[in-house]
Amino acid sequence: MKKYIAFDIGASNGRAFVGEFDGQILTLSEVHRFENGYIKILDHYYWDILNIFNHVKSGLISAREKFGNNFSGIGVDSWGLDFGLFDKNGELLSNPYCYRDPQTEGVMEKVFEIIPKKEIFQVTGLQFMRINTLYQLVAMKSRNNPNLTTADKFLMIPDIINYWITGRMACEYTNTSNTQLIDASKREWAFTLMDRLDLPTNIFPEIINPGNIFEMMQKTICDEVGISNLPVIGTATADTAAAVAAAPYEDQGSCYLSSGTWGLFGVLENAPVLTNKVMQYNFGNEGGVFNTIRLLKNITNFWLIQECRRIWENEGQPFSWGDLINAAAKESPFIAFIDPDAEDFLLPAHMPKAIQSYCAKTNQQVPQSIGEICRVCFDSLVFKYRYTLDMLEDILGRRPNLLQIIGGGSRNEYLCQLAANACNIPITSGPIEATITGNIIMQMIALGDVNSIAEGKLVINKSFPIKRFEPQHINDWDSHYNDFLRVTSLKRINPHISNSYR
């Protein structure tokens, strides 16, 4: 029985799992979980990276205590965009900023005055979001942040963890590809762009590809956690790349939604798609495993409900996810609509009030109860999925015939059915632990325990339940989609393509 340790560190929580593979079936066991979140200090938001690393060590100890000491490898993935800076002695200069930090307000527009937007896109192929790593660095530069001058190395969040485990400083490709610092065609640092923005280019380390052995654990870590020396695998360290690697079907006609705090909606391509429509619709080309490109768009996803839930708990009303889903399901549909990606919801002080305020200023019924607020969020989310699907169809010249929802959001069967209704497309859900599964599959490939990603997907289909949802009540959803577009001021997209599910 082969055993692997996988860490998935997300913006809201981190988990450690042990995967056991008997040659046919992969089984997963959670051994450690911890809460994560940004911390506000004065006017800025940071990640407590030292606490995160301490939990990684706790996860290693828990894995040993529950499964012994005979592991094949370790892999770490995390959210993207954020990074740490290290001095010439290899010491961290400060806690990493959170991508929601207000320092990037207005920075994109200043960058476009130096380098035209289209030129940046033609090099990086990435969607434009003020939270991108590029704009974080430019913000630090404009504020004369001394850490940027002192820095000797730049590492993304999972690269920091890998460095502290192994002693090797390098950046894994899939996570760097969403920074807007990478040449999408050459798959290397876009130093020419950095020079024009007067960013230091000497701090960026080598880029390694996923699916290889990164380095062995350091003896000091092995001794501290009581684990024998193991290879640390350069898995797909971008959590979405790992999740997409675990999407159960390779059908070129399908698309995917990696569903968590963010929703990453897209398709796999063999090369970057750098057309005007990709830039117009603000899609991005991010690195996938084995020379694939994840052509995708970010959607503000469960962040809306997560923040509502946090606020309600702080106000003395704790709810489980099941409570909120049940409350929403009892309400009438189409009460009101919001654009989940509106600036109003990036970092509001009080998410429920922000949702109510949006509905009021757009002359809609204002949701009052917890169930009504959640129903507005769910209806709006699935209509945003449909809008993104329409854009994707217009880019590709074909409409995907299946949407694979993977990750934690796939366990929300209520939302999966709403999505099938709103998008008028069949949906599959699962695996639930897609990111952990993809992380481990990439470890297995690196170690020669499976031969290819296609073989890995066969293992996934044997190991995990995959559910299917067919569209229902199509006419009702179609009629209210126009209301969603009107309220959110989103322009209707009408790709002239016939499809049996349109």
Secondary structure by P-SEA (a helix, b strand, c coil): cbbbbbbbbcccccbbbbbbbcccbbbbbbcbbbbbbbbbcccccccaaaaaaaaaaaaaaaaaacccccccbbbbbbbcccbbbbcccccccccccccccccccaaaaaaaaaccaaaaaaaccbbbbcccaaaaaaaaaaacccccccccccccaaaaaaaaaccbbbbbcccccccccccccccccaaaaaaaacccccccccccccccccccccaaaaaaacccccccccccccaaaaaaaacccccccbbbbbcccbbbbbcccccccccaaaaaabbbbbbbcccccccccccccaaaaaaaaaaaaaacccccaaaaaaaaaaccccccccccccccccccccaaaaaaaaaaaacccccccaaaaaaaaaaaaaaaaaaaaaaaaaaacccccbbbbbcccccaaaaaaaaaaaacbbbbbcccaaaaaaaaaaaaaaacccccaaaaaaaaaacbbbbbbbbcaaaaaaaaaaaaaaaacbbbbbcccccccc
